[in-house]
Amino acid sequence: MVWVEILNEVTLDGEEGWTLCFQYCTYHYEDSTTEDGFRYIWRRENGSLQAAQGQAKIPDENTLHRLLNAAREDGWFE
């Protein structure tokens, strides 16, 4: 089991009220180890995350660049 602590997040609006999120997170594992890392994940219109194996499909290269640039502008991705 692992639980994820979201440290930073930038978002782009998607279709049908969904939001694509790029997050910097700390992953907390059952054995008390932690790892920091990045993930893409969809957030539903009600604010809950779409936890899915493989996480989120990035629709195109432009979307990827927009998310990365937003994180750079926010100061947490270089």
Backbone as JSON Lines, residues from 0, in Angstrom:
{"i":0,"aa":"M","n":[0.84,-1.18,0.0],"ca":[0.0,0.0,0.0],"c":[0.88,1.25,0.0]}
{"i":1,"aa":"V","n":[0.37,2.27,-0.6],"ca":[1.06,3.55,-0.64],"c":[0.02,4.65,-0.56]}
{"i":2,"aa":"W","n":[0.35,5.71,0.12],"ca":[-0.5,6.9,0.05],"c":[0.35,8.04,-0.47]}
{"i":3,"aa":"V","n":[-0.32,8.94,-1.19],"ca":[0.38,10.01,-1.91],"c":[0.03,11.35,-1.29]}
{"i":4,"aa":"E","n":[1.07,12.1,-0.96],"ca":[0.93,13.46,-0.44],"c":[1.26,14.42,-1.58]}
{"i":5,"aa":"I","n":[0.3,15.22,-2.0],"ca":[0.51,16.18,-3.08],"c":[1.19,17.43,-2.51]}
{"i":6,"aa":"L","n":[2.37,17.74,-3.04],"ca":[3.13,18.9,-2.58],"c":[2.86,20.13,-3.43]}
{"i":7,"aa":"N","n":[2.76,19.95,-4.76],"ca":[2.49,21.04,-5.69],"c":[1.63,20.49,-6.83]}
{"i":8,"aa":"E","n":[0.85,21.38,-7.44],"ca":[-0.02,20.95,-8.53],"c":[-0.31,22.1,-9.47]}
{"i":9,"aa":"V","n":[-0.28,21.81,-10.76],"ca":[-0.79,22.73,-11.79],"c":[-1.83,21.95,-12.59]}
{"i":10,"aa":"T","n":[-2.78,22.68,-13.19],"ca":[-3.88,22.01,-13.85],"c":[-4.22,22.66,-15.19]}
{"i":11,"aa":"L","n":[-4.88,21.86,-16.04],"ca":[-5.46,22.34,-17.29],"c":[-6.87,21.78,-17.37]}
{"i":12,"aa":"D","n":[-7.81,22.59,-17.79],"ca":[-9.18,22.12,-17.94],"c":[-9.27,21.15,-19.1]}
{"i":13,"aa":"G","n":[-10.0,20.06,-18.88],"ca":[-10.23,19.07,-19.91],"c":[-11.68,19.11,-20.35]}
{"i":14,"aa":"E","n":[-12.13,17.99,-20.9],"ca":[-13.5,17.9,-21.39],"c":[-14.45,17.45,-20.3]}
{"i":15,"aa":"E","n":[-15.7,17.85,-20.43],"ca":[-16.79,17.41,-19.55],"c":[-16.52,17.67,-18.07]}
{"i":16,"aa":"G","n":[-15.86,18.79,-17.76],"ca":[-15.63,19.17,-16.38],"c":[-14.42,18.52,-15.71]}
{"i":17,"aa":"W","n":[-13.7,17.65,-16.42],"ca":[-12.51,17.01,-15.86],"c":[-11.32,17.96,-15.97]}
{"i":18,"aa":"T","n":[-10.34,17.8,-15.08],"ca":[-9.14,18.63,-15.06],"c":[-7.92,17.72,-15.07]}
{"i":19,"aa":"L","n":[-6.97,18.0,-15.96],"ca":[-5.72,17.26,-16.0],"c":[-4.73,17.92,-15.06]}
{"i":20,"aa":"C","n":[-4.16,17.13,-14.14],"ca":[-3.25,17.66,-13.11],"c":[-1.84,17.11,-13.31]}
{"i":21,"aa":"F","n":[-0.84,17.96,-13.13],"ca":[0.56,17.57,-13.03],"c":[0.95,17.86,-11.61]}
{"i":22,"aa":"Q","n":[1.43,16.84,-10.89],"ca":[1.68,16.99,-9.46],"c":[3.1,16.55,-9.09]}
{"i":23,"aa":"Y","n":[3.64,17.25,-8.1],"ca":[4.86,16.82,-7.44],"c":[4.42,16.26,-6.09]}
{"i":24,"aa":"C","n":[4.8,15.03,-5.8],"ca":[4.24,14.3,-4.66],"c":[5.32,13.61,-3.85]}
{"i":25,"aa":"T","n":[4.96,13.29,-2.62],"ca":[5.73,12.35,-1.81],"c":[4.9,11.08,-1.69]}
{"i":26,"aa":"Y","n":[5.52,9.96,-2.05],"ca":[4.88,8.65,-1.96],"c":[5.31,8.02,-0.63]}
{"i":27,"aa":"H","n":[4.34,7.69,0.21],"ca":[4.6,7.1,1.52],"c":[4.23,5.61,1.45]}
{"i":28,"aa":"Y","n":[5.22,4.75,1.71],"ca":[5.03,3.3,1.61],"c":[4.81,2.67,2.99]}
{"i":29,"aa":"E","n":[4.24,1.47,2.98],"ca":[3.92,0.76,4.22],"c":[5.15,0.53,5.1]}
{"i":30,"aa":"D","n":[6.31,0.36,4.49],"ca":[7.52,0.09,5.27],"c":[8.17,1.37,5.8]}
{"i":31,"aa":"S","n":[7.44,2.47,5.76],"ca":[7.85,3.79,6.27],"c":[8.87,4.5,5.39]}
{"i":32,"aa":"T","n":[9.16,3.97,4.2],"ca":[10.03,4.69,3.29],"c":[9.19,5.69,2.51]}
{"i":33,"aa":"T","n":[9.85,6.72,1.99],"ca":[9.19,7.73,1.17],"c":[10.02,7.99,-0.07]}
{"i":34,"aa":"E","n":[9.35,8.4,-1.14],"ca":[10.02,8.81,-2.37],"c":[9.25,10.01,-2.93]}
{"i":35,"aa":"D","n":[9.99,10.98,-3.44],"ca":[9.37,12.11,-4.11],"c":[9.34,11.82,-5.61]}
{"i":36,"aa":"G","n":[8.31,12.33,-6.28],"ca":[8.21,12.13,-7.72],"c":[7.06,12.93,-8.3]}
{"i":37,"aa":"F","n":[6.92,12.81,-9.62],"ca":[5.91,13.54,-10.37],"c":[4.87,12.57,-10.9]}
{"i":38,"aa":"R","n":[3.64,13.06,-11.12],"ca":[2.62,12.25,-11.76],"c":[1.62,13.15,-12.46]}
{"i":39,"aa":"Y","n":[0.96,12.56,-13.45],"ca":[-0.19,13.16,-14.11],"c":[-1.4,12.38,-13.66]}
{"i":40,"aa":"I","n":[-2.5,13.08,-13.37],"ca":[-3.71,12.42,-12.93],"c":[-4.9,13.3,-13.28]}
{"i":41,"aa":"W","n":[-6.04,12.68,-13.55],"ca":[-7.26,13.43,-13.83],"c":[-8.04,13.69,-12.55]}
{"i":42,"aa":"R","n":[-8.61,14.87,-12.45],"ca":[-9.5,15.23,-11.34],"c":[-10.91,15.38,-11.91]}
{"i":43,"aa":"R","n":[-11.84,14.69,-11.28],"ca":[-13.24,14.75,-11.72],"c":[-13.85,16.12,-11.41]}
{"i":44,"aa":"E","n":[-15.0,16.37,-11.99],"ca":[-15.7,17.64,-11.77],"c":[-15.99,17.87,-10.29]}
{"i":45,"aa":"N","n":[-16.21,16.79,-9.52],"ca":[-16.51,16.93,-8.08],"c":[-15.25,17.11,-7.23]}
{"i":46,"aa":"G","n":[-14.06,17.14,-7.87],"ca":[-12.81,17.37,-7.16],"c":[-12.06,16.12,-6.76]}
{"i":47,"aa":"S","n":[-12.67,14.95,-6.89],"ca":[-11.98,13.71,-6.54],"c":[-11.02,13.31,-7.66]}
{"i":48,"aa":"L","n":[-9.98,12.57,-7.3],"ca":[-8.99,12.14,-8.27],"c":[-9.38,10.82,-8.91]}
{"i":49,"aa":"Q","n":[-9.06,10.65,-10.18],"ca":[-9.33,9.42,-10.91],"c":[-8.11,8.52,-10.75]}
{"i":50,"aa":"A","n":[-8.09,7.76,-9.67],"ca":[-6.98,6.83,-9.44],"c":[-7.12,5.68,-10.41]}
{"i":51,"aa":"A","n":[-6.15,5.54,-11.29],"ca":[-6.2,4.5,-12.31],"c":[-4.8,3.95,-12.53]}
{"i":52,"aa":"Q","n":[-4.72,2.67,-12.77],"ca":[-3.42,2.08,-13.06],"c":[-2.9,2.74,-14.34]}
{"i":53,"aa":"G","n":[-1.68,3.21,-14.3],"ca":[-1.12,3.9,-15.45],"c":[-1.38,5.4,-15.43]}
{"i":54,"aa":"Q","n":[-2.2,5.85,-14.5],"ca":[-2.53,7.26,-14.31],"c":[-3.16,7.88,-15.55]}
{"i":55,"aa":"A","n":[-2.75,9.07,-15.93],"ca":[-3.47,9.84,-16.94],"c":[-2.77,9.81,-18.29]}
{"i":56,"aa":"K","n":[-3.57,9.7,-19.34],"ca":[-3.07,9.82,-20.71],"c":[-2.92,11.3,-21.02]}
{"i":57,"aa":"I","n":[-1.76,11.69,-21.49],"ca":[-1.53,13.07,-21.92],"c":[-2.0,13.15,-23.37]}
{"i":58,"aa":"P","n":[-2.99,13.99,-23.69],"ca":[-3.6,13.95,-25.02],"c":[-2.67,14.31,-26.17]}
{"i":59,"aa":"D","n":[-1.71,15.22,-25.93],"ca":[-0.82,15.61,-27.01],"c":[0.4,16.35,-26.43]}
{"i":60,"aa":"E","n":[1.4,16.57,-27.28],"ca":[2.64,17.2,-26.84],"c":[2.41,18.63,-26.34]}
{"i":61,"aa":"N","n":[1.51,19.37,-26.97],"ca":[1.22,20.73,-26.55],"c":[0.7,20.76,-25.11]}
{"i":62,"aa":"T","n":[-0.16,19.84,-24.76],"ca":[-0.7,19.76,-23.4],"c":[0.42,19.48,-22.41]}
{"i":63,"aa":"L","n":[1.31,18.56,-22.75],"ca":[2.45,18.25,-21.89],"c":[3.3,19.5,-21.65]}
{"i":64,"aa":"H","n":[3.61,20.22,-22.71],"ca":[4.43,21.43,-22.57],"c":[3.72,22.5,-21.76]}
{"i":65,"aa":"R","n":[2.42,22.65,-21.94],"ca":[1.67,23.65,-21.17],"c":[1.72,23.34,-19.68]}
{"i":66,"aa":"L","n":[1.56,22.06,-19.31],"ca":[1.62,21.68,-17.9],"c":[3.01,21.91,-17.32]}
{"i":67,"aa":"L","n":[4.04,21.49,-18.05],"ca":[5.41,21.67,-17.56],"c":[5.76,23.16,-17.42]}
{"i":68,"aa":"N","n":[5.36,23.96,-18.39],"ca":[5.62,25.4,-18.31],"c":[4.88,26.04,-17.15]}
{"i":69,"aa":"A","n":[3.65,25.62,-16.89],"ca":[2.9,26.16,-15.75],"c":[3.6,25.81,-14.44]}
{"i":70,"aa":"A","n":[4.14,24.6,-14.33],"ca":[4.87,24.2,-13.12],"c":[6.16,25.01,-12.98]}
{"i":71,"aa":"R","n":[6.84,25.28,-14.09],"ca":[8.05,26.12,-14.05],"c":[7.71,27.52,-13.57]}
{"i":72,"aa":"E","n":[6.65,28.08,-14.14],"ca":[6.22,29.43,-13.75],"c":[5.82,29.5,-12.28]}
{"i":73,"aa":"D","n":[5.3,28.38,-11.77],"ca":[4.9,28.3,-10.37],"c":[6.13,28.1,-9.46]}
{"i":74,"aa":"G","n":[7.29,27.78,-10.06],"ca":[8.54,27.71,-9.32],"c":[8.91,26.37,-8.72]}
{"i":75,"aa":"W","n":[8.2,25.3,-9.07],"ca":[8.54,24.01,-8.46],"c":[9.0,22.94,-9.46]}
{"i":76,"aa":"F","n":[9.18,23.31,-10.73],"ca":[9.69,22.39,-11.73],"c":[10.7,23.14,-12.58]}
{"i":77,"aa":"E","n":[11.89,22.55,-12.73],"ca":[12.94,23.24,-13.51],"c":[13.21,22.53,-14.81]}
